[in-house]
Amino acid sequence: LIIIGGAQFRGSHTIVEKPYANKIKIPSLHFLGDNDFLKDGGEKLIESFVDPFIIRHPKGHTVPRLVDEENLKVMTRFLDKMEKEISEHSSTEAQEPADVDEKEMCI
């Protein structure tokens, strides 16, 4: 999951409570701007994930350019993790019988 300028829901406690009751256990990469008007909500959203990767940039609510060496390292580590997990999942799937029609592609 890659989130650019994302933020946790705001609103009544009842609405916000359910989606964030448990930590989200999927690999995630978050882009968060120092001058983003949603920065506080973005920080709260990051707290909702297990082991998130975070790229901070000096801009606002925008897609940043990855020119900073440290941010490129974070992106590379996230992509390496995803590649490893996909590879492990694919090798496990190859050992198990397929549960989909051969004409169907599941991503």
N, C-alpha and C positions, 0 to 999 in steps of 0.2 A: 504494500500500500504506500503510495506516495501522496502526501498532502502538501499543497502549496497555499499558504495563507489561510489555513483552516483554523477553526475555533470551536470550542465546546458550545453546545446549545445554551442559550440563555432563556430565561422565562421562569415559570412557576417551578417550585421545588419538586412537585409531583412529576412534571414532564422531564426535568433534567435528571432526576434520580435514577430512573430505570435504565436508560442507555449506558450509564456509567457506574452501575452497581458493582460490576466486576471489571478487573483490568482486561484490556483487549490484548489477546495473545497472538497477534499476527505480526510479522516483520513490518516495520513502518519507518518511513523517512519523512521528516517534517521540515519544510522550509519556513522560516519565521523571520520576518523583517523587524528590525529595531524600531522603525517608524510606522509599522502597520497599525492601523486603527483597531485591528482585532488582536493585537499582540497579547493582551491579558487573557483573552479567551483561548488563544493559541497555546499559551503556557499551560493553562488548565487542561486543554486537550492532550498535550504531551504527557501530563501526569496520568492520563487514563490508559496508557499503553505500557506493556512489559517491554523493557529494553529498546526504547525508540532511538533511532539515529536522528540527529538534529543538525541542520545547516542554518546558521544564523547569517543574516546579511544586513547591511546598513540601510537598505531601502525601505519602502513602505509596502503596501498591499499589491505586490507585483511578482512576476516570475523573475528571479535574479539570474544574472550571468555568473557562471561558476569560474571566476578568475582567481579566486583566493586558493592558494595551495592547500591549506588546511581543509577547506570545504570540499575540494576535489578528493582529498584522502577519505573524508567521511562518505562521500558518494561512492567511491571505489569499494570501501569496506562493505557498504550496504549491498552493492551489486554482487560482490564476491559471496556474501552470505546468501543472497537469493539464488545465485547459480549453484551453490553447494546444496541448498535445500531442494531445489528442483531436480538436481542430479540424483540425490538420495531418494526422492519421491519416485522418480522415473525408474530407478533400479528396483525399488520395492514393487512398483506396479508391474514391471516386466515378469516378476516371479508369480504374481497372482493372476487368476483368470480374469479376462476383461469383462466388465459388466455393461459395456456399451456395444452397439452395433458397429461393425468395422467401418461403416460409412460415416459414422458420427465422430466428430472431433471435440474433445473436452479439454478446455484450457484451464 
